[in-house]
Amino acid sequence: MALRMISLNLGLDPRTFPFIERPESEKLNDALDLLKFQGVLYPERDNQLTALGNAIAKLPVDVPIAKMLVYGCVVNHVEVMLTVAAGLSVQSPFTNRSYRELDVVERRARLTSSMGDPFTLIEIFSFVAILTLISEGIQGVGVAKVFRRQSATMGSGKRY
């Protein structure tokens, strides 16, 4: 909310704005400090966006995701950053059942990466993509071989 107010360039200061339901001053100050820490606001100038901040303010996502997307453009890795941002923006693909029922817990464990949730999402996507290729009868580029290797390394954190 503070970022949106500042990005409108109306000279509004979120700390003094007459909100209908005013946020706690401490939380508002923390939000502004975080924007400065992220490089969105200049640390020495009150409520002035940096070039990065101007780009981030135009994106309809949270600041850390927007920052990844902007830097992805800068270093010419847009597709990778879009994939990572999408993965970080979704809830876990696992249902509550996958944490309660022993047989489902064991199957989920094979898909879980030791490197964390983003890598688990990549493992799941890779697994589903390979199954899709096989079900469509596409055998090019050694899909079956990749599938066997993928199945053997699921959850180990190994990259191939």
Backbone as CSV, one residue per row, in Angstrom:
resi,resn,N_x,N_y,N_z,CA_x,CA_y,CA_z,C_x,C_y,C_z
1,MET,0.822,-1.172,0.000,0.000,0.000,0.000,0.878,1.252,0.000
2,ALA,1.930,1.255,0.807,2.836,2.405,0.853,3.486,2.620,-0.513
3,LEU,3.908,1.540,-1.149,4.527,1.639,-2.473,3.546,2.222,-3.485
4,ARG,2.312,1.765,-3.466,1.306,2.276,-4.414,1.070,3.776,-4.198
5,MET,0.978,4.184,-2.940,0.746,5.608,-2.650,1.896,6.462,-3.168
6,ILE,3.105,6.027,-2.903,4.280,6.793,-3.318,4.390,6.814,-4.840
7,SER,4.071,5.697,-5.485,4.213,5.606,-6.943,3.226,6.497,-7.697
8,LEU,2.176,6.944,-7.038,1.203,7.826,-7.690,1.742,9.242,-7.903
9,ASN,2.862,9.569,-7.256,3.491,10.896,-7.375,2.537,12.037,-7.044
10,LEU,1.730,11.849,-6.030,0.796,12.894,-5.603,1.309,13.644,-4.380
11,GLY,2.528,13.348,-3.977,3.102,13.998,-2.804,2.509,13.496,-1.499
12,LEU,1.888,12.333,-1.530,1.285,11.765,-0.325,2.342,11.038,0.496
13,ASP,2.326,11.289,1.791,3.227,10.587,2.703,2.400,9.557,3.454
14,PRO,2.687,8.285,3.272,1.895,7.248,3.950,1.870,7.398,5.474
15,ARG,2.916,8.031,6.031,2.966,8.187,7.499,1.981,9.228,8.013
16,THR,1.597,10.185,7.162,0.694,11.249,7.616,-0.664,11.232,6.907
17,PHE,-0.877,10.293,6.014,-2.122,10.216,5.256,-3.297,9.907,6.193
18,PRO,-4.450,10.585,6.001,-5.611,10.353,6.885,-6.419,9.109,6.473
19,PHE,-5.894,7.939,6.773,-6.565,6.683,6.447,-7.886,6.559,7.188
20,ILE,-8.859,5.869,6.585,-10.102,5.548,7.288,-9.780,4.589,8.424
21,GLU,-8.998,3.559,8.119,-8.496,2.643,9.147,-6.980,2.717,9.108
22,ARG,-6.431,3.523,9.985,-4.989,3.777,9.982,-4.197,2.543,10.420
23,PRO,-3.193,2.149,9.611,-2.322,1.053,10.055,-1.468,1.518,11.238
24,GLU,-0.988,0.573,12.003,-0.122,0.919,13.128,1.119,1.633,12.595
25,SER,1.525,2.702,13.272,2.684,3.488,12.831,3.936,2.634,12.713
26,GLU,4.123,1.717,13.662,5.307,0.860,13.647,5.332,-0.015,12.391
27,LYS,4.178,-0.561,12.027,4.112,-1.424,10.839,4.323,-0.620,9.559
28,LEU,3.801,0.587,9.533,3.979,1.451,8.371,5.452,1.836,8.214
29,ASN,6.093,2.186,9.325,7.523,2.515,9.285,8.353,1.301,8.875
30,ASP,7.977,0.124,9.372,8.677,-1.108,8.978,8.552,-1.346,7.474
31,ALA,7.352,-1.095,6.928,7.130,-1.277,5.489,8.009,-0.320,4.683
32,LEU,8.086,0.934,5.116,8.920,1.913,4.415,10.403,1.552,4.535
33,ASP,10.815,1.090,5.711,12.209,0.655,5.895,12.532,-0.531,4.986
34,LEU,11.586,-1.451,4.856,11.790,-2.616,3.993,11.912,-2.192,2.528
35,LEU,11.107,-1.220,2.113,11.203,-0.713,0.739,12.574,-0.076,0.495
36,LYS,13.096,0.613,1.505,14.445,1.188,1.383,15.488,0.076,1.312
37,PHE,15.338,-0.918,2.174,16.280,-2.037,2.199,16.283,-2.785,0.868
38,GLN,15.110,-2.930,0.258,14.984,-3.639,-1.026,15.496,-2.803,-2.205
39,GLY,15.814,-1.526,-1.959,16.291,-0.671,-3.040,15.173,-0.042,-3.838
40,VAL,13.967,-0.078,-3.298,12.800,0.486,-3.981,12.704,1.988,-3.717
41,LEU,13.036,2.405,-2.497,13.060,3.820,-2.117,14.498,4.237,-1.835
42,TYR,14.817,5.497,-2.138,16.134,6.016,-1.775,16.218,6.108,-0.257
43,PRO,17.305,5.649,0.342,17.404,5.688,1.802,17.473,7.112,2.355
44,GLU,18.092,8.019,1.611,18.301,9.375,2.125,17.206,10.360,1.714
45,ARG,16.303,9.953,0.833,15.229,10.849,0.372,13.883,10.254,0.756
46,ASP,13.089,11.031,1.436,11.783,10.538,1.870,10.849,10.308,0.687
47,ASN,10.318,9.118,0.629,9.264,8.763,-0.320,9.600,9.036,-1.783
48,GLN,10.840,8.757,-2.177,11.198,8.893,-3.589,11.659,7.536,-4.108
49,LEU,11.014,7.107,-5.195,11.322,5.808,-5.787,12.639,5.843,-6.554
50,THR,13.383,4.756,-6.451,14.566,4.557,-7.285,14.089,4.097,-8.663
51,ALA,15.014,3.940,-9.600,14.641,3.405,-10.920,14.053,2.003,-10.754
52,LEU,14.682,1.203,-9.882,14.156,-0.131,-9.595,12.749,-0.023,-9.006
53,GLY,12.558,0.917,-8.095,11.248,1.119,-7.471,10.173,1.492,-8.473
54,ASN,10.525,2.334,-9.445,9.562,2.704,-10.493,9.135,1.490,-11.300
55,ALA,10.088,0.621,-11.622,9.758,-0.595,-12.382,8.901,-1.534,-11.542
56,ILE,9.281,-1.721,-10.286,8.558,-2.630,-9.392,7.128,-2.153,-9.153
57,ALA,6.947,-0.848,-9.019,5.619,-0.291,-8.733,4.622,-0.568,-9.854
58,LYS,5.111,-0.823,-11.043,4.225,-1.091,-12.186,3.779,-2.550,-12.260
59,LEU,4.411,-3.413,-11.483,4.096,-4.844,-11.540,3.092,-5.229,-10.455
60,PRO,2.089,-6.022,-10.804,1.036,-6.380,-9.834,1.387,-7.596,-8.967
61,VAL,2.628,-7.623,-8.462,3.064,-8.730,-7.609,3.801,-8.159,-6.401
62,ASP,4.060,-9.009,-5.413,4.795,-8.575,-4.230,6.200,-8.117,-4.619
63,VAL,6.766,-7.238,-3.789,8.065,-6.629,-4.084,9.171,-7.657,-4.364
64,PRO,9.364,-8.691,-3.537,10.457,-9.635,-3.844,10.290,-10.333,-5.200
65,ILE,9.056,-10.684,-5.544,8.799,-11.327,-6.840,9.052,-10.326,-7.965
66,ALA,8.564,-9.097,-7.799,8.769,-8.059,-8.815,10.257,-7.788,-9.011
67,LYS,10.997,-7.767,-7.917,12.440,-7.520,-8.001,13.127,-8.631,-8.798
68,MET,12.726,-9.869,-8.556,13.275,-10.988,-9.329,12.980,-10.822,-10.811
69,LEU,11.748,-10.433,-11.127,11.357,-10.284,-12.529,12.146,-9.168,-13.208
70,VAL,12.311,-8.051,-12.513,13.068,-6.930,-13.083,14.519,-7.336,-13.313
71,TYR,15.134,-7.951,-12.304,16.528,-8.379,-12.465,16.656,-9.477,-13.517
72,GLY,15.645,-10.303,-13.661,15.645,-11.310,-14.723,15.736,-10.661,-16.092
73,CYS,15.045,-9.531,-16.256,15.124,-8.782,-17.522,16.516,-8.183,-17.705
74,VAL,17.069,-7.649,-16.628,18.380,-7.000,-16.695,19.467,-7.988,-17.113
75,VAL,19.430,-9.196,-16.557,20.474,-10.185,-16.854,20.061,-11.145,-17.976
76,ASN,18.963,-10.835,-18.634,18.474,-11.594,-19.788,18.174,-13.064,-19.462
77,HIS,17.505,-13.273,-18.336,17.047,-14.611,-17.949,15.560,-14.544,-17.585
78,VAL,14.792,-13.941,-18.463,13.376,-13.702,-18.204,12.607,-15.002,-17.999
79,GLU,12.808,-15.979,-18.871,12.039,-17.229,-18.768,12.312,-17.952,-17.460
80,VAL,13.570,-17.989,-17.050,13.920,-18.654,-15.791,13.252,-17.937,-14.625
81,MET,13.345,-16.609,-14.606,12.762,-15.848,-13.500,11.240,-15.944,-13.486
82,LEU,10.618,-15.992,-14.659,9.166,-16.171,-14.703,8.778,-17.514,-14.097
83,THR,9.552,-18.539,-14.395,9.279,-19.867,-13.848,9.441,-19.876,-12.339
84,VAL,10.539,-19.300,-11.853,10.783,-19.256,-10.407,9.714,-18.414,-9.719
85,ALA,9.393,-17.256,-10.287,8.372,-16.387,-9.695,7.023,-17.090,-9.634
86,ALA,6.682,-17.793,-10.697,5.413,-18.532,-10.704,5.416,-19.603,-9.625
87,GLY,6.529,-20.304,-9.489,6.632,-21.346,-8.467,6.530,-20.797,-7.062
88,LEU,7.110,-19.627,-6.833,7.065,-19.023,-5.503,5.719,-18.371,-5.204
89,SER,4.933,-18.133,-6.235,3.658,-17.443,-6.064,2.476,-18.372,-5.835
90,VAL,2.701,-19.675,-5.869,1.594,-20.619,-5.701,1.681,-21.325,-4.358
91,GLN,0.541,-21.813,-3.927,0.520,-22.617,-2.718,1.126,-23.977,-3.014
92,SER,1.400,-24.704,-1.970,1.947,-26.046,-2.127,0.990,-26.903,-2.956
93,PRO,1.534,-27.718,-3.855,0.673,-28.601,-4.645,0.175,-29.801,-3.839
94,PHE,0.672,-29.958,-2.633,0.291,-31.100,-1.810,-0.943,-30.781,-0.973
95,THR,-1.851,-31.731,-0.881,-3.048,-31.570,-0.057,-2.744,-32.024,1.367
96,ASN,-3.657,-31.732,2.282,-3.493,-32.172,3.672,-3.354,-33.685,3.754
97,ARG,-4.011,-34.385,2.854,-3.955,-35.847,2.840,-2.512,-36.345,2.685
98,SER,-1.704,-35.597,1.958,-0.326,-36.038,1.726,0.549,-35.896,2.965
99,TYR,0.002,-35.328,4.023,0.727,-35.222,5.290,0.153,-36.161,6.348
100,ARG,-1.039,-36.704,6.103,-1.723,-37.542,7.099,-1.613,-39.029,6.825
101,GLU,-1.827,-39.437,5.596,-1.910,-40.862,5.264,-0.535,-41.401,4.889
102,LEU,-0.121,-42.444,5.584,1.234,-42.972,5.465,1.640,-43.309,4.032
103,ASP,0.773,-43.984,3.278,1.148,-44.351,1.909,1.329,-43.113,1.034
104,VAL,0.505,-42.098,1.272,0.618,-40.862,0.493,1.860,-40.087,0.938
105,VAL,2.155,-40.109,2.232,3.358,-39.450,2.754,4.601,-40.035,2.080
106,GLU,4.634,-41.359,1.946,5.784,-42.020,1.312,5.913,-41.637,-0.162
107,ARG,4.788,-41.575,-0.873,4.841,-41.184,-2.291,5.262,-39.724,-2.433
108,ARG,4.770,-38.866,-1.525,5.146,-37.449,-1.563,6.640,-37.293,-1.300
109,ALA,7.174,-38.088,-0.395,8.596,-37.993,-0.046,9.490,-38.226,-1.262
110,ARG,9.058,-39.080,-2.197,9.850,-39.334,-3.406,9.941,-38.100,-4.296
111,LEU,8.971,-37.213,-4.188,8.956,-36.004,-5.017,9.569,-34.798,-4.320
112,THR,9.791,-34.902,-3.020,10.276,-33.768,-2.242,11.780,-33.609,-2.418
113,SER,12.199,-32.396,-2.743,13.620,-32.115,-2.914,14.229,-31.699,-1.584
114,SER,15.428,-32.146,-1.329,16.137,-31.752,-0.109,16.567,-30.290,-0.174
115,MET,16.400,-29.665,-1.340,16.815,-28.278,-1.524,15.677,-27.287,-1.291
116,GLY,14.502,-27.751,-0.874,13.416,-26.851,-0.526,12.250,-26.870,-1.494
117,ASP,11.208,-26.121,-1.121,9.954,-26.106,-1.867,10.079,-25.690,-3.334
118,PRO,10.847,-24.633,-3.660,10.941,-24.283,-5.083,11.482,-25.432,-5.932
119,PHE,12.444,-26.171,-5.391,13.009,-27.292,-6.141,12.047,-28.474,-6.167
120,THR,11.251,-28.613,-5.114,10.221,-29.651,-5.119,9.232,-29.381,-6.248
121,LEU,8.848,-28.113,-6.427,7.942,-27.768,-7.533,8.566,-28.115,-8.880
122,ILE,9.861,-27.859,-9.018,10.546,-28.190,-10.270,10.565,-29.699,-10.472
123,GLU,10.815,-30.455,-9.396,10.806,-31.924,-9.475,9.435,-32.419,-9.943
124,ILE,8.382,-31.874,-9.344,7.023,-32.297,-9.696,6.724,-31.947,-11.150
125,PHE,7.065,-30.716,-11.548,6.822,-30.297,-12.926,7.563,-31.208,-13.901
126,SER,8.827,-31.492,-13.609,9.624,-32.361,-14.489,8.998,-33.741,-14.598
127,PHE,8.575,-34.280,-13.468,7.971,-35.609,-13.429,6.698,-35.641,-14.279
128,VAL,5.841,-34.643,-14.094,4.584,-34.577,-14.850,4.863,-34.352,-16.334
129,ALA,5.829,-33.505,-16.657,6.160,-33.244,-18.062,6.636,-34.516,-18.754
130,ILE,7.470,-35.282,-18.075,7.970,-36.527,-18.660,6.837,-37.533,-18.830
131,LEU,5.973,-37.652,-17.827,4.825,-38.558,-17.948,3.928,-38.150,-19.110
132,THR,3.755,-36.846,-19.293,2.933,-36.343,-20.395,3.552,-36.720,-21.736
133,LEU,4.859,-36.537,-21.858,5.536,-36.904,-23.108,5.376,-38.389,-23.403
134,ILE,5.549,-39.213,-22.384,5.424,-40.659,-22.569,3.994,-41.026,-22.954
135,SER,3.013,-40.412,-22.283,1.613,-40.749,-22.580,1.212,-40.321,-23.988
136,GLU,1.887,-39.304,-24.518,1.603,-38.851,-25.882,2.430,-39.610,-26.911
137,GLY,3.221,-40.571,-26.434,4.001,-41.393,-27.348,5.237,-40.716,-27.894
138,ILE,5.654,-39.637,-27.265,6.845,-38.930,-27.734,8.064,-39.576,-27.087
139,GLN,8.909,-40.172,-27.905,10.078,-40.871,-27.373,11.386,-40.202,-27.784
140,GLY,11.302,-39.076,-28.455,12.516,-38.396,-28.887,13.373,-37.960,-27.712
141,VAL,14.629,-37.739,-27.973,15.616,-37.265,-27.003,15.685,-38.167,-25.777
142,GLY,15.437,-39.436,-25.963,15.599,-40.400,-24.871,14.699,-40.150,-23.683
143,VAL,13.416,-39.853,-23.926,12.484,-39.551,-22.841,12.435,-40.683,-21.821
144,ALA,12.395,-41.916,-22.278,12.316,-43.049,-21.346,13.554,-43.107,-20.463
145,LYS,14.721,-42.851,-21.044,15.968,-42.859,-20.278,15.947,-41.749,-19.223
146,VAL,15.513,-40.563,-19.625,15.405,-39.440,-18.688,14.408,-39.774,-17.592
147,PHE,13.294,-40.408,-17.968,12.276,-40.778,-16.983,12.858,-41.732,-15.944
148,ARG,13.605,-42.733,-16.397,14.202,-43.684,-15.449,15.175,-42.976,-14.513
149,ARG,15.998,-42.094,-15.067,16.959,-41.358,-14.248,16.228,-40.435,-13.276
150,GLN,15.175,-39.770,-13.766,14.371,-38.872,-12.935,13.759,-39.644,-11.778
151,SER,13.186,-40.793,-12.053,12.552,-41.605,-11.016,13.565,-42.045,-9.969
152,ALA,14.770,-42.362,-10.399,15.800,-42.840,-9.477,16.326,-41.734,-8.576
153,THR,16.308,-40.483,-9.061,16.893,-39.394,-8.279,15.856,-38.520,-7.592
154,MET,14.577,-38.814,-7.746,13.531,-38.004,-7.128,13.804,-37.791,-5.648
155,GLY,13.800,-36.527,-5.244,13.939,-36.195,-3.834,15.364,-36.214,-3.324
156,SER,16.321,-36.598,-4.131,17.701,-36.677,-3.646,18.398,-35.329,-3.692
157,GLY,17.801,-34.360,-4.384,18.441,-33.066,-4.551,19.489,-33.089,-5.658
158,LYS,19.713,-34.260,-6.282,20.675,-34.369,-7.379,20.115,-33.678,-8.612
159,ARG,20.959,-33.052,-9.348,20.552,-32.460,-10.622,21.184,-33.288,-11.722
160,TYR,20.549,-33.394,-12.853,21.078,-34.222,-13.928,21.132,-33.445,-15.200
